[in-house]
Amino acid sequence: MIEEKQIDYERTILIGLITQQQDEEKSKEYLDELEFLAYTAGGEVYKRFIQKMEKPNPKTFIGTGKLDEVLSYVQQHDIGTAIFDDELSPAQQKNIEKILDIKIIDRTHLILDIFAQRAQTSYARTQVELAQYQYLLPRLTGMWTHLERQRGGIGMRGPGETEIETDRRIVRDRISLLKKKIEKIDRQMDVQRGNRGALVRVALVGYTNVGKSTLMNVISKSEVFAENKLFATLDTTVRKVVIGNMPFLLSDTVGFIRKLPTQLVESFKSTLDEVREADLLLHVVDISHESFEDHIASVNKILDEIDSADKPTIMVFNKIDAYKPETIEEDDLVTEKTKAHYSIEEWEKTWMNKMDGDVIFISALMKENFEAFRKLVYDKVRDIHVTRFPYNNFLYPEEYIE
């Protein structure tokens, strides 16, 4: 069991926009997620600031009046960090830092920071470091503000520029080195994948914090780290699993998220090779989350980007035990509909069960409807195996073997 260290939470505020592309409800939803990200990274959110604008201010992201309001709150409440929900340009970040005089980070920077905390293996750390340097490169100019504070301006321009250009060259060289290192590790991992033999490969995919690692633990009886924070799992874990008499390989992959930084998508595409090479995907969905439909769409978008959208897939609607139904009105009386009202049969009557492909409703934590889930996975893995090796079909009878 992993003990959680005592964290001194940073005092933070969140800043987001309501635009034509992002209405008030969507903005609130994104800030809820941003707050969870901030908590995961070690921040305590004191206040949210939201401004309605047609598009972000190119100089300061939000308007000057709203920025004055933020400055007043920051000074009164000793806030140390402001987190913006969208990626800031280098110029915006520099301008805002000058006005607020506190640490300014955006959603991309925050996710990169969480990934840096969570990376355990050398491979994951290399991928995160590459993404961080790619994010850092265009922002180096703003990091040399200490030169402005030195006495006298004449004679300082040359050395300052030289220092920035030197650092740019160092960062570019480091990016090149990290890319070569990742390519080398990729080749080694290709060999490892080739050495696993002809076992059927199953990959868990889904939005971050939907219960993939918990499901992995229950299926494989392993100890994969799982907790109620975003990106609890960063490194791909592969386990050999046997259901009945059918062995297969099960991999747990990094969770997806909306507004995923481009740098991370590029850096972690090699990690997603486990998904690309899988014979069957288990798309895990947190049905208790109010935005689970958006989560499904986000995951499908990334699967499409890595050419894995057409793979055989089982939609696994998880956390049915945590689902909070809406109230129902009967004869002017409002009653709370408890989860006891929702049997598996009732779940199977919902629109979710009419989606293309196979669908199952479970609770990985409570092991609810778990035998039906195991049976479905067994059948699908068996079908793939029999197609691949028709000559040993006699080894696997039709009935499910406990």
C-alpha atoms as one frame of an Amber mdcrd trajectory, in Angstrom:
protein
   0.000   0.000   0.000   1.374   3.404  -1.000   1.224   6.082   1.699   0.198
   9.517   0.513   2.675  12.191   1.535   1.542  15.261   3.435   1.150  18.046
   0.891   1.373  21.772   1.545  -1.285  22.929  -0.894  -0.543  26.061  -2.907
  -3.136  28.842  -2.740  -4.462  29.089  -6.282  -7.175  30.755  -8.356  -8.686
  29.580 -11.648  -9.413  31.793 -14.657 -11.592  30.826 -17.615 -13.684  32.294
 -20.399 -17.220  32.036 -21.746 -17.011  32.396 -25.542 -19.089  31.618 -28.618
 -17.474  28.171 -28.753 -17.715  27.576 -24.985 -20.963  28.461 -23.210 -21.411
  29.039 -19.453 -22.254  25.403 -18.704 -19.259  24.095 -20.652 -16.964  26.684
 -19.039 -18.082  25.591 -15.549 -17.505  21.964 -16.490 -13.968  22.680 -17.733
 -13.174  24.651 -14.565 -14.455  21.753 -12.434 -11.964  19.535 -14.241  -9.247
  22.193 -13.927  -9.869  22.343 -10.172  -9.443  18.564  -9.965  -6.209  18.907
 -11.959  -5.018  21.648  -9.568  -5.830  19.442  -6.556  -3.967  16.523  -8.161
  -0.924  18.770  -8.659  -1.019  20.013  -5.048  -3.085  23.198  -5.261  -6.033
  24.463  -3.234  -8.435  26.597  -5.259  -9.707  29.698  -3.433 -11.752  31.345
  -6.189 -12.752  31.092  -9.839 -12.840  34.043 -12.218 -14.905  33.739 -15.395
 -15.295  36.423 -18.068 -17.633  36.486 -21.049 -15.737  37.514 -24.195 -16.022
  36.898 -27.936 -12.406  35.751 -27.992  -9.410  35.920 -25.609  -7.571  39.226
 -25.264  -4.343  38.757 -27.317  -2.306  40.657 -24.697  -3.710  39.505 -21.336
  -6.195  36.694 -22.183  -8.894  38.381 -20.052  -9.922  42.057 -20.122  -8.014
  44.720 -18.181 -10.980  45.373 -15.847 -11.240  41.695 -14.916  -7.462  41.543
 -14.499  -7.658  44.432 -11.978 -10.326  42.472 -10.088  -8.048  39.417 -10.056
  -5.084  41.532  -8.877  -7.118  42.918  -5.968  -8.154  39.416  -4.864  -4.607
  38.057  -5.235  -3.178  40.801  -3.014  -5.912  40.507  -0.363  -5.761  36.708
  -0.054  -2.032  36.026  -0.539  -2.600  33.908  -3.663   0.578  32.395  -5.098
  -0.585  30.837  -8.377  -3.118  31.665 -11.110  -4.137  28.829 -13.430  -5.705
  29.596 -16.803  -8.011  27.047 -18.413  -6.613  27.525 -21.929  -3.066  27.582
 -23.226  -1.492  31.038 -22.958   0.823  32.444 -25.607   4.337  33.372 -24.385
   3.407  37.086 -24.680   0.173  36.680 -22.695   1.987  34.810 -19.922   4.697
  37.455 -19.687   2.190  40.346 -19.619  -0.004  38.718 -16.954   3.005  37.892
 -14.756   4.097  41.540 -14.872   0.680  42.697 -13.652  -0.169  40.043 -11.053
   3.423  39.367  -9.897   2.613  35.714  -9.061   3.192  32.362 -10.752   1.095
  32.072 -13.935   0.484  28.669 -15.501  -2.015  27.369 -18.037  -3.820  24.048
 -18.419  -1.024  22.621 -20.596   1.667  23.548 -18.061  -0.451  22.074 -15.247
  -0.949  18.743 -17.041   2.764  18.582 -17.839   3.517  19.182 -14.157   1.199
  16.340 -13.096   2.761  14.030 -15.678   6.231  14.934 -14.336   5.076  14.014
 -10.798   3.507  10.740 -11.915   6.177   9.412 -14.287   7.802   6.396 -12.646
   9.785   4.628 -15.380  12.693   5.992 -17.374  10.548   5.801 -20.527   7.691
   7.867 -19.073  10.121  10.426 -17.621  11.811  10.775 -21.026   8.462  11.340
 -22.748   7.413  13.961 -20.180  10.772  15.729 -20.364  10.490  15.926 -24.163
   6.988  17.438 -23.902   8.207  19.951 -21.281  11.113  21.127 -23.440   8.820
  21.479 -26.484   6.495  23.619 -24.350   9.407  25.608 -22.893  11.242  26.469
 -26.130   9.014  29.361 -27.339   8.764  30.716 -23.784  12.481  31.128 -23.033
  12.480  34.904 -23.695  10.119  35.537 -20.794  12.409  33.661 -18.431  15.149
  36.289 -18.688  13.299  39.092 -16.897  16.057  39.128 -14.248  18.249  40.952
 -16.796  15.816  43.887 -16.775  16.420  44.397 -13.069  20.176  44.776 -13.484
  21.506  48.311 -13.304  22.018  50.019 -16.657  20.695  49.030 -20.050  23.664
  49.843 -22.283  25.902  46.839 -22.817  23.280  44.404 -21.496  21.405  43.755
 -24.746  24.108  41.658 -26.410  24.893  39.284 -23.538  21.180  38.917 -22.812
  20.367  37.890 -26.370  23.388  35.610 -26.459  22.282  33.913 -23.262  18.776
  33.315 -24.632  20.098  32.010 -27.949  22.545  29.743 -26.116  19.712  28.330
 -24.047  17.547  27.847 -27.136  20.358  25.873 -28.722  20.765  23.780 -25.548
  17.009  23.080 -25.432  16.901  22.159 -29.141  19.856  19.801 -28.657  18.137
  18.267 -25.642  14.899  17.760 -27.625  16.865  16.030 -30.401  18.633  13.803
 -27.848  15.368  12.853 -26.116  13.711  11.986 -29.440  16.616   9.652 -30.276
  16.364   8.086 -26.804  12.617   7.483 -27.251  13.228   5.926 -30.688  15.771
   3.555 -29.133  13.378   2.565 -26.326  10.582   2.139 -28.906  12.723  -0.372
 -30.812  13.399  -2.273 -27.579   9.676  -2.286 -26.746   8.842  -3.551 -30.249
  11.151  -6.488 -29.581   9.486  -7.088 -26.198   6.037  -7.015 -27.817   7.254
  -9.462 -30.458   8.556 -11.789 -27.740   5.151 -12.012 -26.064   4.119 -14.626
 -28.565   0.761 -14.959 -30.221  -1.436 -14.255 -27.180  -4.506 -12.101 -27.808
  -3.897  -8.507 -26.649  -6.559  -6.531 -24.813  -6.099  -2.830 -23.909  -7.983
  -0.735 -21.368  -8.686   2.741 -22.736 -10.771   5.619 -21.450 -10.868   9.083
 -19.981  -8.646   9.758 -16.992 -10.011   8.663 -13.582 -12.747   6.342 -14.900
 -11.483   3.299 -12.987  -9.202   1.578 -15.523  -6.513   0.732 -12.953  -9.112
  -0.540 -10.459 -10.544  -2.764 -13.190  -7.018  -3.926 -14.083  -6.406  -4.881
 -10.441  -9.645  -6.853 -10.185  -9.212  -8.726 -13.480  -5.513  -9.524 -13.127
  -5.352  -9.623  -9.302  -2.310  -7.345  -9.556  -1.348  -4.239  -7.579  -1.507
  -1.417 -10.121  -1.506   1.993  -8.414  -5.007   3.475  -8.387  -6.451   6.512
  -6.603  -9.129   9.159  -7.075  -6.880  11.661  -8.830  -6.343  12.492 -12.474
  -3.552  10.594 -14.253  -2.934   8.198 -11.363  -1.518   5.830 -13.996   1.053
   7.130 -16.455   3.150   4.084 -17.314   1.634   1.336 -19.420   1.239  -1.861
 -17.395   0.895  -5.231 -19.125  -0.282  -8.376 -17.305  -0.954 -11.909 -18.438
  -4.542 -12.773 -17.482  -6.419 -16.078 -17.632 -10.228 -16.168 -17.678 -11.555
 -19.713 -17.621  -8.947 -21.537 -19.722  -8.202 -18.587 -22.005  -4.927 -16.666
 -21.493  -4.473 -13.158 -22.911  -2.417 -10.009 -22.327  -4.132  -7.032 -20.673
  -2.593  -3.541 -20.762  -3.596  -0.459 -18.756  -2.817   2.758 -20.650  -2.569
   6.458 -19.776  -5.935   8.186 -19.394  -7.142  10.694 -21.972  -8.440  14.186
 -21.229 -10.079  17.067 -23.103  -7.789  19.866 -24.277  -4.872  17.421 -24.084
  -1.659  19.351 -24.866  -0.342  18.732 -28.385   3.136  18.136 -26.975   1.834
  15.255 -24.842  -0.145  13.644 -27.653   3.030  13.636 -29.765   5.321  12.454
 -26.961   2.990   9.687 -25.775   1.999   8.296 -29.175   4.611   5.582 -28.703
   3.062   4.626 -25.358  -0.249   4.271 -27.187   1.326   1.584 -29.390  -0.180
  -0.853 -26.868  -3.575   0.425 -28.011  -2.626   0.341 -31.697  -1.484  -3.265
 -31.485  -4.363  -4.497 -29.326  -6.822  -7.029 -30.738  -9.636  -5.856 -28.451
 -10.289  -2.562 -26.626 -12.145  -2.231 -23.331 -13.412   1.368 -23.447 -14.068
   2.157 -19.772 -16.576   4.945 -19.042 -17.409   6.542 -15.673 -21.201   6.482
 -15.923 -21.514   8.466 -12.672 -19.854  11.512 -14.290 -22.338  14.035 -15.684
 -20.201  14.559 -18.811 -19.507  10.927 -19.635 -20.821  11.406 -23.195 -18.209
  14.110 -23.817 -15.588  11.793 -22.328 -16.563   9.048 -24.791 -16.266  11.534
 -27.678 -12.818  12.736 -26.463 -11.503   9.175 -26.230 -12.905   8.254 -29.647
 -11.232  11.336 -31.144  -7.791  10.282 -29.871  -8.400   6.657 -30.917  -9.154
   7.987 -34.389  -5.895  10.003 -34.369  -3.878   6.840 -33.659  -5.816   4.742
 -36.217  -7.524   2.574 -33.597 -11.152   3.703 -33.863 -12.248   0.643 -35.873
 -10.916  -1.998 -33.484 -13.324  -4.474 -31.820 -14.464  -2.677 -28.665 -16.469
  -3.449 -25.540 -18.039  -0.353 -23.940 -17.622  -0.892 -20.201 -19.886   1.479
 -18.258 -18.205   1.498 -14.845 -19.127   2.988 -11.420 -22.837   2.096 -11.556
 -22.620   2.026  -7.740 -21.665   5.755  -7.719 -24.373   6.869 -10.159 -26.609
   9.592  -8.696 -29.988   9.621 -10.416 -32.090  12.722 -10.829 -35.168  13.199
  -8.693 -38.480  12.023 -10.129 -41.897  13.613  -9.693 -44.927  11.476  -8.886
 -48.277  13.153  -8.094 -46.559  16.442  -7.197 -44.291  14.633  -4.747 -40.563
  14.769  -5.448 -38.815  11.567  -4.462 -35.164  10.665  -4.636 -34.563   7.712
  -6.913 -31.906   5.593  -5.237 -29.472   3.305  -6.994 -31.610   0.420  -5.756
 -34.090   1.452  -8.458 -31.485   0.612 -11.101 -31.025  -3.089 -11.642 -28.766
  -4.438 -14.385 -31.923  -5.153 -16.359 -32.906  -1.476 -16.130 -29.446  -0.359
 -17.214 -29.792  -2.656 -20.217 -32.977  -0.826 -21.238 -31.177   2.527 -21.485
 -29.931   4.144 -24.706 -26.337   3.273 -23.719 -27.081  -0.411 -24.288 -28.191
   0.345 -27.854 -24.756   1.650 -28.896 -22.904  -0.121 -31.690 -20.934  -3.130
 -30.497 -20.902  -4.836 -27.114 -21.946  -3.011 -23.945 -21.706  -4.048 -20.273
 -22.603  -2.243 -17.012 -20.398  -2.929 -13.989 -18.875  -1.612 -10.783 -15.194
  -2.582 -10.687 -14.909  -1.416  -7.075 -17.938  -3.412  -5.835 -17.476  -6.228
  -8.409 -21.092  -5.773  -9.459 -22.115  -7.707 -12.616 -18.535  -8.885 -12.801
 -19.174 -12.476 -13.869 -21.155 -11.232 -16.892 -18.239  -8.936 -17.716 -15.713
 -11.790 -17.458 -17.919 -13.989 -19.632 -18.184 -11.274 -22.315 -14.400 -10.708
 -22.352 -13.841 -14.474 -22.466 -16.173 -14.865 -25.458 -14.552 -12.003 -27.374
 -10.984 -13.159 -26.683 -11.958 -16.730 -27.604 -13.470 -15.587 -30.924 -10.252
 -13.736 -31.819  -8.117 -16.714 -30.782 -10.198 -19.224 -32.757 -10.035 -17.003
 -35.849  -6.271 -16.759 -35.507  -5.671 -20.430 -34.643  -8.535 -22.504 -36.066
  -6.489 -25.702 -35.790  -6.606 -25.770 -31.969 -10.257 -24.805 -31.661 -10.960
 -28.129 -29.952  -9.016 -26.902 -26.912 -11.647 -24.261 -26.175 -15.169 -25.654
 -25.802 -18.233 -23.442 -26.223 -19.124 -23.326 -22.561 -17.523 -20.762 -20.290
 -15.147 -22.472 -17.870 -14.975 -21.018 -14.372
